[in-house]
Amino acid sequence: MSNLETTYLGLKLKTPIIAAASSISSQIDRIQQAEKAGAGALVIRSLFEEQILQEALKFEEDLAVGSESFAEALSYFPNIEFGDAGEHLMWIRKTREAVDFPLIASLNAYSPGTWVKYAHKLEETGVDALELNPYAVAVNPKMSGADIEKTLYDVVKAVVNEVKIPVSVKLSPYFTSLMNVAGELEGLGVSGLVLFNRFLQPDIDADKETVTSKMTYSNPYESLLPLRWVALMSNTLRLDLAHNTGIHTGKDAARALLAGASVVQVASVLYRQGIPYLSTMLHDLEAWMEERGYSKIEDFRGKLSAQEVDDPFTYERAQYVNLLLDQK
Ligand SMILES: Cc1cc2nc3c(=O)[nH]c(=O)nc-3n(C[C@H](O)[C@H](O)[C@H](O)COP(=O)(O)O)c2cc1C
C-alpha cells in the first residue's frame, strides 16, 4: 500500500486531497463524511464581511428596539445561509469538536480592520490554519494594479502578524505578474497559495432580458490554468501550493502533484459525485502510484515541474508556438 501522507502549511495530512471551501461545511454530517472518505483536511466555507455586517446590524437593532424586529432588518442583507459572524464562529467551534482532521477557516473581507479582527476570532475557534480569500472584482478606475497589490499586501501582512496559525492566500489568476505577487506574499510570511480562486460569472438571460447568477460546477479542462502555474511556481517558491479548480479524478490529483502541488482542493466533484467519491479518487491515486512503483508522494511530487522537465518553456510560450508549427 502506498503512503499518501503529505504536508501542507506545516500540517501533516493523511492524504493530499482537501475538501475546498464550500457549503459542504455547513453540515457536520457532511464534514464527517469527508473525513471518513479520507480527505486530508477541509476548508470551511468563507466567513464573508456581509455576515459580519449582519452581526453589527443585529447588535444595533437589539440596542434600539429589542431583538423581535431583527428578522425584518436582516432582510435588507443578502441571504446568507450561515447566519451572522457569531453563528459562523460558533459553528466552527462545534465542528472542531466533531472531527479530528485538520480544519482550515476561510475569510473574505474588504475593510482592513475586519480582516485582522476576524482572522483573530477565527484562530480562536481552534482551526489549524487560515485561508484568506481576497475575492473582489477590481472596478475602480482610479486604482492601479500596483494599488490593488498594495492593498492585498497590507491586509496579508497585518493578518500574518496577528495570528500564530499558518496563513494561505487563495489567489486570483488575474494579476499581471503572478510570479511577482506570489514572491511578495512569500516574503510576507504566507505559508501557502491556493491556485486559484474560481470566480462565478454573471450571465444574461436573453429570453427574459435579465441578469442571472447561477452556480456552475467546474469541468476538468479548467484544471490546466492552475496546473501550469503550479508547475511554474513550485521550484521557484518555498511555500506550499494547493491546486484548486477542475480536479475531478485521482489521476487529476496525480497530475497536480507531478507539477509540484502539495495538495489539491476539490469542491465541484463532491457535489456531482457525492462526498464518498473522494475515497474513489484516493484509491485511484494509490493505484496509479503502485503501477509506477511510487511508495510515497515525495517519490514523484514536482517530477514534472517547470525546472524538472527537459524543456522548461513547455509551460510558457514555446508550447503554443510548437502547436502552431505542428499544425502546418
Ligand atoms: C457550492 C460552492 C460553494 C463555495 N463556497 C466557497 C466559499 O465560501 N469560499 C471560497 O473561497 N470558495 C468557495 N467555493 C469555491 C471552491 O472552494 C473552489 O475554489 C471552486 O469550486 C473550484 O474548485 P472545483 O473545481 O473543485 O469546484 C465554493 C464552491 C461551491 C461549488
The ligand as a MOL file (V3000), in Angstrom:
LIG
                    3D

  0  0  0     0  0            999 V3000
M  V30 BEGIN CTAB
M  V30 COUNTS 31 33 0 0 0
M  V30 BEGIN ATOM
M  V30 1 C -21.3570 25.4570 -3.6090 0
M  V30 2 C -19.9990 26.0810 -3.5300 0
M  V30 3 C -19.7080 26.9830 -2.5120 0
M  V30 4 C -18.4530 27.5960 -2.4550 0
M  V30 5 N -18.1690 28.4470 -1.4130 0
M  V30 6 C -16.9090 28.9830 -1.3210 0
M  V30 7 C -16.5400 29.8010 -0.2280 0
M  V30 8 O -17.3090 30.0450 0.7060 0
M  V30 9 N -15.2800 30.3200 -0.2100 0
M  V30 10 C -14.3610 30.0660 -1.1960 0
M  V30 11 O -13.2160 30.5380 -1.1090 0
M  V30 12 N -14.6830 29.2750 -2.2400 0
M  V30 13 C -15.9220 28.7270 -2.3250 0
M  V30 14 N -16.2280 27.9040 -3.3700 0
M  V30 15 C -15.2100 27.6650 -4.4100 0
M  V30 16 C -14.4530 26.3690 -4.1450 0
M  V30 17 O -13.7530 26.4260 -2.9140 0
M  V30 18 C -13.4290 26.0870 -5.2690 0
M  V30 19 O -12.4310 27.0880 -5.2560 0
M  V30 20 C -14.0580 26.0840 -6.6540 0
M  V30 21 O -15.3210 25.4370 -6.6670 0
M  V30 22 C -13.1280 25.3990 -7.6540 0
M  V30 23 O -12.8790 24.0570 -7.3020 0
M  V30 24 P -13.6450 22.8590 -8.0580 0
M  V30 25 O -13.2280 22.9110 -9.4790 0
M  V30 26 O -13.1660 21.5980 -7.3810 0
M  V30 27 O -15.0830 23.1020 -7.8760 0
M  V30 28 C -17.4720 27.2860 -3.4390 0
M  V30 29 C -17.7740 26.3690 -4.4500 0
M  V30 30 C -19.0080 25.7600 -4.4950 0
M  V30 31 C -19.2760 24.7400 -5.5960 0
M  V30 END ATOM
M  V30 BEGIN BOND
M  V30 1 1 1 2
M  V30 2 1 2 3
M  V30 3 2 2 30
M  V30 4 2 3 4
M  V30 5 1 4 5
M  V30 6 1 4 28
M  V30 7 2 5 6
M  V30 8 1 6 7
M  V30 9 1 6 13
M  V30 10 2 7 8
M  V30 11 1 7 9
M  V30 12 1 9 10
M  V30 13 2 10 11
M  V30 14 1 10 12
M  V30 15 2 12 13
M  V30 16 1 13 14
M  V30 17 1 14 15
M  V30 18 1 14 28
M  V30 19 1 15 16
M  V30 20 1 16 17
M  V30 21 1 16 18
M  V30 22 1 18 19
M  V30 23 1 18 20
M  V30 24 1 20 21
M  V30 25 1 20 22
M  V30 26 1 22 23
M  V30 27 1 23 24
M  V30 28 2 24 25
M  V30 29 1 24 26
M  V30 30 1 24 27
M  V30 31 2 28 29
M  V30 32 1 29 30
M  V30 33 1 30 31
M  V30 END BOND
M  V30 END CTAB
M  END
